[in-house]
Amino acid sequence: MKTLKFSKAFSVIEILFTLSIILILASLLMSSLHSVHAKARQGKCINNQYQLAKALLMFAVDYEKFPTTLGYLDQRYLSPDSEDLTLEAAETTFTSVYYDNVLALKRCPEVELNNPSANSYGLNIYITNQNLTAVPNPSETVLTADSDVLYIESADQAAKRHAGGTISSFADGHVEWLRELKPITALTTPSEPVPEPESTPPPPAPTPVFSLNNGTVVLNQDASSHVTILSVPIADQGQSNWFEVYVDLLVTLPGGEQIVYNLLHNEHGVTGAMNRSQLEGFSWDSSVLEQDSRIDMRGTTKSWSKETQTTGNGKSQKSQVVWTSQINAQYDSQNNFESQVWVLKNGDVVPTIPGSWNQISINQQVAPYVQTGSDGLEHINIGDNQVIYFFELGETSPYNADGTVNSNYSINDLVVLMDVNTV
């Protein structure tokens, strides 16, 4: 009886052991089958990309350029006798030129198994629309690769679908399984050196009519000057004193000889003695001046005031106007050019010093010759052959001895425009 029980127990253990062996063998068999299937899918993917590479290379030979996409034959590659094809006909899958089973070639079996709507292969974007001659090293240049994107621009866009690696085709037609996709870089299309077109050198820039040297106009060629007085607010009368204004042109010839032209005179031939209405708009033309002549503009005022003459007993008898002082403003080696006369050319910033007494500000006096620049500041807007002079005929410094602004400094007692014209 005991022997029988032992035999039954032994039979149960034997059955369980046998079942375990069967399960292990089944597991090994399933793993082997899975591996076989994976290998089969990998082989199918390798064949797909091998066929795609052949199609791409054949296309590049026939049309002298790689296609722009794996999906469609680009319109520009149609042969001349196909120009009348409709757009729908032109959108023929490029591989259909060579193969019938197009969709099978373009589907990675791993993608088809897991996500049928996902993308299978990416095309190296740098070979699209390129000639075969643009490929410097075909065995290292990727054509297609497992990828979730349509165009591959870098190696990290490859998809590792097969045993942890990527399958890729190359421009020499071979296909590899790679742990890491080889680098993808832009191609440089070789071209015949383009000869430099024969061209005549550009003409030299014309020499400006004059140069400005610390306020002095230096003629670069024979020329004449045309002077126009724009504003003389200091010449206003109707107060206890007023001024006579004198404007002179000092010309230094190339040999050193100096000529002074008195621009203003009255009917008696005496310089000056003109009021504001007579002065503003006054113009004057010089004769022809030689190249290398130097032109300086000078301004002078005489200050007049009414003084009362008395008799011996102290009683007032009459009043008369007498000359009290004379003030010169010019820029020469003995004077401070910056404080007495400012000479501005086209593009210079307009001074912001306001007028004193009853004078208007500078920018109002020269409003027709001012334009606001991109910097928000007002700039002189005149021709390249013109300059504008601003004279201070009274005080000669914009600052007092203690550093404060001199309220009597206006730099617009006399404003003159000069044109330098070639002859």
SULTA-V558006 format. One record per backbone hydrogen bond with DSSP energy under -0.5 kcal/mol. CO is the residue of the C=O (numbers start at 0). NH is the residue of the N-H. Records with the same first field share a line. If there is no record, write none. Layout:
CO=NH, NH
This chain:
0=4
1=5
2=6
3=7
4=8
5=9
6=10
7=11
8=12
9=13
10=14
11=15
12=16
13=17
14=18
15=19
16=20
17=21
18=22
19=23
20=24
21=25
22=26
23=27
24=28
25=29
26=30
27=31
28=32
29=33
30=34
31=35
32=36
33=37
34=38
35=39
36=40
37=41
38=42
39=43
40=44
41=45
42=46
43=47
44=48
45=49
46=50
47=51
48=52
49=53
50=54
51=55
52=56
53=57
54=58
55=59
56=60
57=61
58=62
59=63
65=128
71=73
73=76
74=77
78=81
79=82
81=84
85=89
86=90
89=91
91=72
92=95
93=96
94=97, 98
99=101
100=104
101=105
103=106
105=107
107=111
108=112
109=113
110=114
114=117
119=146
121=144
122=151
123=126, 127
126=129
129=65
130=133
131=134
133=135
136=139, 140
137=140, 170, 171
139=141
140=170
142=123
143=168
144=121
145=158
149=122
150=152
151=124
153=156
154=157
156=147
158=160
160=162
161=164
164=160, 161
165=177
166=145
167=175
168=142, 143
169=172
173=169
175=167, 177
177=165
182=184
186=188
187=189
192=194
208=219, 220
210=212, 217
211=213
212=215
215=212, 217
216=218, 294
217=210
218=291
221=422
222=288
223=420
224=285
225=418
226=283
227=229, 416
228=280
230=414
231=234
232=235
234=275
239=305
241=303
243=301
245=299
246=262, 263
247=249, 297
248=250, 260
249=251, 295
250=252, 258
251=293
252=255
256=252
258=250, 260
259=261
260=248, 262
263=271
265=268
269=265
273=244
274=277, 278
275=279
278=281
281=228
283=226
288=222
289=292
292=218
293=251
294=216
295=249
297=247
298=328
299=245
300=326
301=243, 303
302=323, 324
303=241
304=306, 321
306=308, 319
308=316, 317
310=313
314=310
317=308
319=306, 321
321=304
324=302
326=300
328=298
329=331
331=334
334=336
335=338, 339
336=340
339=391
341=343, 389
343=387
344=347
347=379
352=361
355=358
360=364
361=365
363=366
365=368
366=369
368=380
370=378
372=375
376=372
377=349
378=370
379=346, 381
382=385
384=419
386=417
387=343
388=415
389=341
390=392, 412, 413
394=393
397=405
399=402
403=399
404=406
405=408
407=409
411=232
412=233
413=390
414=229, 230
415=388
416=227
417=386
418=225, 420
420=223
